[in-house]
Amino acid sequence: MENKIIKTFKKATAVIACSAFIAGSGLISSAPVSANAANATMERAINWAIGIANDNSHGYSQTNRNGNPDYDCSSLVINAMKYAGINVGNAYYTGNMKSEFTAHDFVWIPWSEIGSTANLKRGDVLLRRSNSSGHTELYLGNNKNVGAHSDYDGRGGDSSGREINVASYYYGNWQGVLRYKPIANEGGGGGGYVAPGCYPACGQGYTSIVDALNSIGVDSSYSNRSKIAAANNITNYSGTPAQNTTMLNLLKAGSLKKPGSTVQYFPKCGSQYNSIVDALVSIGVDSSYSYRSKIAAANGISGYSGTPAQNTNMLNLLKAGNLKKPA
């Protein structure tokens, strides 16, 4: 838990607030947890966070939150990523983690598309933010999290072993997860993120759309490729290298739409636009605040208020041809 707005937030209040998330969560000892990691870079971040949890010289604090000696929930996750060399921009607290992470090395997956731990991946950043408070933890796999929870003793360090620890997974009203792009884009059975109505991502090593489609068990015939091309706004498909490369890149990203998908997307805008309003107008779409709110909701952008981060998120999706139309 954290509150950046009220910098004089009292520790006693923090204990009460964070306890609401820990009660009934089945906290266990902070013994190291093992699970297969799909990415060596993320594994470094995970191992660093577990190491901090196992070192009781580090506890929970919002005042001394950058390892001197303590951390709060967001600084633990952010510093883990920085330790591993993962770019998280200017992320500082739960209030800007989503915008900063997704502007760099992560994709956002709303909880409506996760649903349960069955769809979580080791290294997923669990996140919830409402008003001026929020919480975040790092999912380890095997139904375990590592996170910073609360200051239980009012002192530096962790006398209880529970302020920062490895714990059983619990549902903390998560709004979604931030997934590291190399994990999200894995194919070949890697279980990467798949956009709604799209094929699962293929492996990154493929140079042929035919081979890539075959690798995920999809009909790679010219006839079916023509249907796939049309579903992805690739007009007059004739199998040119440029057309095939476009489809291949979409498939590697888990964003190649299936023919006949019920999910509809806006056509891409030009890459030169830096305003979502101008970009929507350029493709003949209503750019009013009211309609942008509907578009935001359809794309997992909750509480839309027209902030720069929200608009940039929509603009990036539109440029990639991945901005979903409201139902």
N, C-alpha and C positions, 0 to 999 in steps of 0.2 A: 504494500500500500504506500501511497505517497501523496503529497499535496504540495505542489510547487508554488501555488499562489500564496498560501499562508506560510511564509518562511519561518515564522515563530511557532509553528505547530508543536504542541507540547508532547513529550514522549508518552505521558500517561494516556493522552487521547489516542496516540498511535497504537498503543497496546490494545485498547478497546476496539478500535476500528479494524485492526488486522485480525484480531481474535475471531471476528465474525467469519473470516475466510478459513481459519484453521480449525475451528470447532467441527468435529465430526469428520475431519479429512483423513484420519488414519495416519497421523505422523509416525514415522519410524526412525530408527537410528540413521545417522548420516554415513553409513558404510557405503563404499563405492559400489556403483551399479554397472554391470556390463551389458552391452547390447551391441549388435552389429551396426556400425555407422556406415552410411553410404558415401561419405565425403571426408577426406582426411583433414581438410581445413576446419570444417565444423567440429570434427572430433577434438581438435585442439581447444576450441572454445568450450566444449562440453567438459573436457578433462580439467581445464582451468577452473571452471565453476564448481565442479565436484571437489577439487582440491581446496578451494576457499571454504566450502561447506564443511569439510573435514578438519579444517584448521580453526580451532575455537578462539584463536587470538582475534579473529574477525567476527563481529556481530552485526546487528542491525542498527542503523542510525540514519536519520534524515539530515542531521547536522554535519557529521563527518562521514559522508557517503561515498567517498572516492578512494577507499582503501586505507584511510588514515585514522583508525585501522578498519573502519566499518563500511558497510554498503547498505543501500536500500534496494527495493525490488528491481527498479529499472537500472540503477548504476551497476548492479551485479551482472545483469544480462548484457548491457552495453559494453562494459569492460571486458567481459568474456569474448565478445566479438572482436573488439579492438586488439586483444591479446593475440587472437588467431590471425590478425591481419585482414579481417573482413570489414569492408567499407560500410559504415552506418551513418556517414555524413556528420551532421551536427546534432544527432540524437542526444538528448539530455535527460528526459523524463518521459513518463508514459504519454503525456500530452502531445509530444511530437515524434514519438518512436515510429508510428505508422507512416507518417509522411516522409521522414528521413530515411527509414529503412527501405521503403519502396522506391525512393528516388535513386537508390544505389543498388545494393546486392540482393534484395528480397522481393518476393511477390506477396500480396495480401490475399488470403483465402478466407472469406466470411464463414462464420460458424455454421450457417445454413448449408454450406457445402462440405463441412467436416462431419458434423453430427455426432460423432463418437470417437473414442480412442482408436477404433479400427482404421480410421483414415488419417491419424496423426503419424508423423515421421520423427525419428530421432533428430533432435536439433530444432524442431519447431518452436517458435517463440509464441507462447500463449499470451493474449493481451485483452484487457478490458479497460475502457476509459469512459467515465461519465462525469459531467460537470468538471469539478476541479480535482477529482481523485481517480485513481486507477490502480491496476495491479498487473504484474507480468511475471511469468516463470518460464523456465526452459524445460521442454519435454525431453525425457531421456530414453523413451521406449520402455517396454515391459511394465507399463502402467506406473511409471515413476516420473516425478518432477524434481528439479532442483530450483530453489528460490529463497529469497530473503523475505522474512515474514513480519517480524515485530521486535521491538526492544522490550524484553521481559524483565530485565533487572536494572535498567537505568544506568548501566555502566558500559564502557567500551568492551569489546570482545563478546564472547558467547558462553556464559557460565552454564546455560541449560543445554546447549547443543541443539536448540530448536529455533534459534533466531535465523540462522541460515542453515538449511539442511536439505538432504534428499528425503522426499516424502512420497507416500502413495499419491497417485494422481487423484485430483478431485475436480469437479466441474465448478469453476469460479465465475459463472456467468460470462464466460469468454465471448467476446464479440467476433473473434477470429484468430488466425495464426499468421505470423510472418514466417515464410519459408524461404530458406536460402536458395537462390536461383539455380546453382548447379545441382541441387537435390530436386528442385521442382521440375527441372528439365530432363531428368534421367529417364531413359526408356529401357527397352529390352528387359522388362520385368522389374525395373527399379522402383516402380510404384510412385512415379512423379505426379505432380498435380496435373489434372486434366480439366480444361475449361468445359463448362456444360455444353453438351452437344458436339463435343470434339473427340477425335481419336486420341488414344494414349500416345505420349511422346515416344519416338523411336530413339535409338542410341545416337550419340553425337557424332560417331565416326562415319556414318553413311554419307555417300556422295551421289547416290542414285535414288530417286523417288520410288522406282520400282522395287529395288532391294529393301528400302526402308519400309514400304508398305507390306512387303512379304514378311519382314521381321516381326510385325505385330499382327500377322494373320489376316491382312486385308487384301481383297481382290485388287491386283495391280494391273489388270487389263486396261487397254487404252479406253475402252468403253466406260469403265468405272472411274478411271482417272478424269475423264471428261466431265462426269457427274460431280466428282469431288471439286474440280476446278470451278465449275459453275456455282457450287455452294459457297465458294470462297471468293466470289467476285472476280475470278480470272476468266475474262470473256474470250470467246473464239478459240478455245483450247485446241492446239494442234501438236502439243508435245515438244514445244521449243525448249532449249536449255533454260531460258529465262523463266518460262512458265513453270517448268519442273523444279527449278531452284526455289522459286517462291513457295511452292507447295512443300518442298522439303524443309525449308526453314520454319514454316508454320508447324509442320509435323514434329520437328525437333523441340519446338517450344510447347508442345501439347495444345496448340491452338488451331489445328487443321479441322475445320468444321465437317461433320458428316453430312452427306446429302440427305435431305428430308428431315433435318433436325428441327424440332419445334422452337428452339432458341433462335431468335433473330437478332442480327447485328446491324448497326449502321455501317454504311460504306466508309472507307477510309477518307480522312481529310488530307490535305496537303501537309507536308512536313514543316512548312514554313510558318505555320500558325503558332502563336504563343498565347492566344485567348480562346477559351472554350466557346465563348459566345460567337466570335468571328468564325471559328472552325465549324460550328453547327450551321451557321448561316450559309457557309460556303457549300454545304451539301444539301441545302434546302430544308433544314430541320428547325422547328420552333426552338428558339434559344431563350425563351422567357424563363424567369426564375422558377415559376410554377412547374414548367415541363422539365427543367434541369433537375428539380427536386425528385421528380419521378424517375428520371434517368439514373440519378445517383442511387436511389433505393434499389433499382433493378440491378445495379452493379455492386451491391454490398457496401455502399458508402452511406453509413448511417448518420442521422442528425445533420443532414445537409443544410449549410447556412451560407454557402458561396465563398468559403475561405479559399485562399490561394492554393493550399495543399489539396483540398477537395477538387478544385477546378483543374489543377495540374494532373491529378490522378485520372480524371475523366478525359482530359485532352490526350494524355499518353495512350489510353485505351483506344480512343478514336483514331489516332494516328496509326495504330497497329491493326485497326479493323476489328478490335475486340470489345467495342463498347456495345453492350446489350441494349436492345430496345425494350422499353417498358411493355408489360403485357397489355 
